[in-house]
Amino acid sequence: MAEQVITPLRNVDGLQMVMVRQEWDQPHIQDVPAAVEAALAQSGALERIRPDAEIAITAGSRGIAALPEVLRAIIAQVRARGGKPFLFPAMGSHGGGTAEGQRDLLAGLGISEETMGCPLRASMEVVRLGEIAEGVPVYLDAIASRADGIIVVNRVKKHTNFDGPIESGLSKMAVIGMGKHAEAVAVHQHGNYGLREYIPAVARIVFQRAPVLAGLALLENARGGLADLVGLEPSRIVDEEPALLVRAKDLSPKIPFHDLDILLVEQMGKEFSGTGMDCYVIGRRRIIGEPEWPEAPEIRSLVLLRLTDASHGNAVGVGLADFATEALARRIDWEVTKQNVMTSGNLESAKLPFVYPTDRQALEAAAFRERATPMDQLRVACIRDTLHLQHLLVSEPLAREAQGRDDLRVVGEPGHLPFDEAGTWSSPFAT
């Protein structure tokens, strides 16, 4: 008679959880159109727009809540000067590396010809502007290259894969975004060294030889709102972006506890981070040869429940979890995921963790892994995603710690984990 195999799980009914809120006091732009006008004026772009000039505007990065409003304001400013604005996808290899796929991704972000009120011209065709000293070619979207001017728009933030003075921002948008799949492949083939060392050099050539009018840098506060908009002349972007990155890191949301036994993440998604979960938030990037961040949280077991609709099946980042669910695994489009991960070369980020039939079982597997710690001492935190971190559902040891801190406030009563009878997680976080 065959021996029965029992999946190792640990009942989590004994966990008492409490909601805590991070007390943030950060800048927030109320009048976005006015801030856009001021930033573009600061860059000198507005005075260089001639009547009937065709002005290309980048559209690409996900997870920027204010991006549609910012783009509409730029479009209005171009038209007010007599220009003819149009948008173009600046998304590297995303959307399966196709023009139609990138159109679909932008539509999912609320960016289309209908919502923006101007043309959206998508193509994967590029022109070559030259090459840097190390031999890396410099490409530019062919449609944008024929415009009378380009306005580069992007959020400045920490990159998930590497550390450097320039990470995600205007330079990366000018290189990986505006250079389409061709530039993404050319830079990514050198690994994270290429991202760190070659993006600034390639960007300098783009800003010198392409008809770029300005860069508009978006800085977000910890709530995901706009903290600042900075307009830069093309010649100043590479030199001034490092200071913007320092500010962006200070403003970014973080998990307010350094040591966690278990972190439960309700959902991963491309709208939250290029790797689905922000590596800097969870303290994991799992890239061979790249160290983790000592200041980031140390999480022993990470449980991941869902993949968002806006990811379009792209599950890059699922490999950062230790435990996941069948519901998540069923939503993965492996062709789209492989396209993304093979371009970056970081294969570890797309490997499947242990998969369980229910949300509850995925968490109970993590609890079994941490079985050396008594249940009433487990340091457990639950978050909606790695972008929205003002509220966390935490176990009692963390709640007691929160009561002694000025930056945290307990805002609920102790209770059980929000699972229904079928073991499905019911989100306690407002959307």
Long-range contacts (C-beta under 8 A, 24 or more apart in sequence): 7-356, 7-361, 7-365, 8-365, 8-368, 9-361, 9-364, 9-365, 9-367, 9-368, 10-364, 10-367, 10-368, 10-371, 11-364, 11-367, 12-360, 12-363, 12-364, 12-367, 12-375, 12-417, 13-416, 14-375, 14-376, 15-375, 15-378, 15-380, 15-395, 15-416, 15-417, 16-376, 16-395, 16-396, 16-414, 16-415, 16-416, 17-380, 17-382, 17-393, 17-394, 17-395, 17-396, 17-414, 17-415, 17-416, 17-417, 18-393, 18-394, 18-395, 18-396, 18-399, 18-410, 18-412, 18-413, 18-414, 18-415, 19-391, 19-392, 19-393, 19-394, 19-410, 19-411, 19-412, 19-428, 20-391, 20-392, 20-393, 20-394, 20-398, 20-399, 20-402, 20-408, 20-409, 20-410, 20-411, 21-390, 21-391, 21-408, 21-409, 21-411, 22-222, 22-253, 22-256, 22-389, 22-390, 22-391, 22-392, 22-407, 22-408, 23-406, 23-407, 23-408, 23-409, 24-221, 24-222, 24-223, 24-390, 26-221, 26-222, 26-223, 26-227, 26-251, 27-221, 27-227, 27-228, 28-221, 28-223, 28-225, 28-226, 28-227, 29-225, 29-226, 29-227, 29-228, 29-229, 32-66, 32-69, 32-70, 32-73, 32-226, 32-229, 33-69, 33-73, 33-76, 35-226, 35-229, 36-70, 36-73, 36-74, 36-77, 36-216, 36-229, 37-73, 37-77, 38-229, 38-231, 39-216, 39-229, 39-230, 39-231, 40-74, 40-77, 40-151, 40-214, 40-216, 40-231, 41-231, 42-230, 42-231, 42-232, 43-213, 43-214, 43-215, 43-216, 43-231, 43-232, 43-233, 44-214, 44-233, 45-149, 45-151, 45-213, 45-214, 45-231, 46-77, 46-81, 48-149, 48-213, 49-78, 49-81, 49-82, 49-83, 49-149, 49-213, 50-82, 50-83, 50-148, 51-81, 51-82, 51-83, 52-82, 52-83, 52-84, 53-82, 53-83, 53-84, 53-148, 53-149, 54-83, 54-84, 54-86, 54-146, 54-147, 54-148, 54-149, 55-83, 55-84, 55-85, 55-86, 55-147, 55-148, 55-149, 55-150, 55-151, 55-213, 56-86, 56-87, 56-88, 56-121, 56-141, 56-143, 56-144, 56-147, 56-149, 56-150, 56-151, 57-85, 57-86, 57-87, 57-88, 57-150, 57-151, 57-153, 58-87, 58-88, 58-90, 58-150, 58-151, 58-152, 58-153, 58-154, 58-173, 58-177, 58-178, 59-87, 59-88, 59-89, 59-90, 59-106, 59-111, 59-120, 59-153, 60-89, 60-90, 60-91, 60-92, 60-94, 60-106, 60-154, 60-173, 60-177, 61-154, 61-155, 61-168, 61-173, 61-177, 62-105, 62-109, 62-270, 62-271, 62-274, 62-310, 63-155, 63-224, 63-269, 63-270, 63-271, 63-272, 63-273, 63-387, 64-155, 64-218, 64-220, 65-224, 65-225, 66-218, 66-225, 66-226, 67-109, 67-111, 67-153, 67-218, 68-109, 68-110, 68-111, 68-115, 68-116, 70-153, 70-216, 70-218, 70-226, 70-229, 71-111, 71-116, 71-153, 72-116, 72-117, 74-151, 74-153, 74-216, 75-116, 75-117, 75-118, 78-151, 83-148, 83-149, 85-118, 86-118, 86-119, 86-120, 86-121, 86-147, 87-111, 87-116, 87-118, 87-119, 87-120, 87-121, 88-120, 88-121, 88-122, 88-123, 88-141, 88-143, 88-144, 89-120, 89-122, 90-141, 90-152, 90-173, 90-177, 90-178, 91-177, 91-180, 92-176, 92-177, 92-179, 92-180, 92-181, 92-183, 92-184, 92-343, 93-180, 93-181, 93-184, 93-185, 93-339, 93-340, 93-343, 94-270, 94-314, 94-340, 95-312, 96-335, 96-336, 96-339, 97-124, 97-181, 97-339, 97-343, 98-124, 99-123, 99-124, 104-312, 105-312, 108-309, 108-310, 108-312, 109-271, 109-310, 124-180, 124-181, 124-182, 125-180, 126-179, 126-180, 126-182, 126-183, 129-205, 129-206, 129-209, 129-210, 130-205, 130-209, 132-198, 132-201, 132-202, 132-205, 133-201, 134-198, 134-201, 136-186, 136-187, 136-190, 136-194, 136-198, 136-201, 136-202, 137-182, 137-183, 137-186, 138-179, 138-183, 138-202, 138-205, 138-206, 138-209, 139-179, 139-180, 139-182, 139-183, 139-186, 140-178, 140-179, 140-206, 140-210, 141-178, 141-179, 141-180, 144-178, 144-210, 145-210, 145-211, 147-211, 148-211, 149-211, 149-212, 149-213, 150-178, 150-210, 150-211, 150-212, 150-213, 151-212, 151-213, 151-214, 151-215, 151-216, 152-178, 152-212, 152-214, 152-215, 152-216, 152-237, 153-215, 153-216, 153-218, 154-215, 154-216, 154-217, 154-218, 155-217, 155-218, 155-219, 155-220, 155-248, 156-217, 156-218, 156-219, 156-241, 156-244, 156-245, 156-247, 156-248, 157-220, 157-245, 157-248, 157-252, 158-245, 158-248, 158-249, 158-252, 158-278, 158-280, 159-195, 159-274, 160-273, 160-274, 160-275, 160-278, 160-279, 160-280, 160-285, 161-192, 161-195, 161-275, 161-279, 161-285, 161-287, 161-290, 161-344, 161-346, 162-192, 162-195, 162-196, 162-290, 163-196, 163-293, 164-195, 164-196, 164-197, 165-200, 165-241, 165-242, 165-245, 166-199, 166-200, 166-203, 166-238, 166-241, 166-242, 166-245, 167-245, 168-274, 169-217, 169-241, 169-244, 169-245, 169-248, 170-203, 170-215, 170-216, 170-217, 170-232, 170-237, 170-241, 171-199, 171-200, 171-203, 171-237, 171-238, 171-241, 172-199, 172-203, 174-202, 174-203, 174-206, 174-207, 174-210, 174-212, 174-215, 174-237, 175-199, 175-202, 175-203, 175-206, 178-206, 178-210, 179-206, 181-343, 184-343, 185-343, 188-343, 188-344, 188-345, 189-345, 191-289, 191-345, 192-287, 192-289, 192-290, 192-346, 200-238, 203-237, 203-238, 204-238, 207-234, 207-235, 207-237, 207-238, 208-234, 208-235, 217-241, 217-244, 219-244, 219-247, 219-248, 219-251, 220-248, 220-251, 220-252, 221-251, 222-251, 222-252, 222-253, 222-254, 222-389, 222-390, 223-253, 223-390, 224-253, 224-387, 224-388, 227-251, 252-280, 253-281, 253-386, 253-387, 253-388, 253-389, 253-390, 254-281, 254-389, 255-281, 255-282, 255-297, 255-381, 255-383, 255-389, 255-392, 256-392, 256-402, 256-405, 256-407, 256-408, 257-297, 257-379, 257-381, 257-394, 257-398, 257-401, 258-297, 258-298, 259-297, 259-298, 259-379, 260-297, 260-298, 260-299, 260-300, 260-379, 260-380, 260-381, 261-300, 261-301, 261-370, 261-373, 261-378, 261-379, 261-380, 262-299, 262-300, 262-301, 262-302, 262-303, 262-363, 262-366, 262-367, 262-370, 262-378, 262-379, 262-380, 262-381, 263-297, 263-299, 263-301, 263-302, 263-303, 263-380, 263-381, 263-382, 263-383, 264-303, 264-305, 264-363, 264-366, 264-380, 264-381, 264-382, 264-383, 264-425, 265-302, 265-303, 265-304, 265-305, 265-321, 265-382, 265-383, 265-385, 265-386, 266-305, 266-306, 266-382, 266-383, 266-384, 266-385, 266-425, 266-427, 266-429, 267-305, 267-306, 267-307, 267-308, 267-384, 267-385, 268-304, 268-306, 268-307, 268-308, 268-311, 268-315, 268-317, 268-318, 268-321, 268-328, 268-385, 268-386, 269-307, 269-308, 269-310, 269-311, 269-385, 270-308, 270-310, 270-311, 270-312, 270-314, 271-308, 271-310, 271-311, 271-387, 272-308, 272-385, 272-386, 272-387, 273-317, 273-386, 273-387, 274-316, 274-317, 275-316, 275-317, 275-320, 275-349, 276-307, 276-311, 276-314, 276-315, 276-316, 276-317, 276-318, 276-320, 277-304, 277-317, 277-320, 277-321, 277-385, 277-386, 278-386, 278-387, 279-320, 281-386, 281-389, 282-320, 282-386, 284-320, 285-320, 285-349, 286-319, 286-320, 286-348, 286-349, 287-346, 287-348, 287-349, 288-348, 300-369, 300-370, 301-366, 301-369, 301-370, 302-366, 303-362, 303-363, 303-365, 303-366, 304-328, 304-353, 304-362, 305-359, 305-362, 305-425, 306-331, 307-331, 307-332, 312-336, 313-337, 314-340, 315-350, 316-340, 316-341, 316-344, 316-349, 316-350, 317-349, 317-350, 318-349, 318-350, 318-351, 318-352, 318-353, 319-348, 319-349, 319-350, 319-351, 319-352, 319-353, 320-349, 321-353, 322-353, 322-354, 322-366, 322-369, 323-353, 323-354, 323-355, 323-356, 323-362, 323-363, 323-365, 323-366, 324-352, 324-353, 324-354, 324-355, 324-356, 324-362, 325-355, 325-356, 325-357, 325-358, 325-359, 325-362, 326-355, 326-356, 326-357, 327-359, 328-355, 329-355, 357-423, 358-422, 358-423, 358-424, 359-419, 359-423, 359-424, 359-425, 360-417, 360-419, 360-423, 360-424, 360-425, 361-423, 363-417, 382-417, 382-428, 383-429, 384-427, 384-429, 384-431, 388-429, 391-429, 391-430, 393-418, 393-428, 393-429
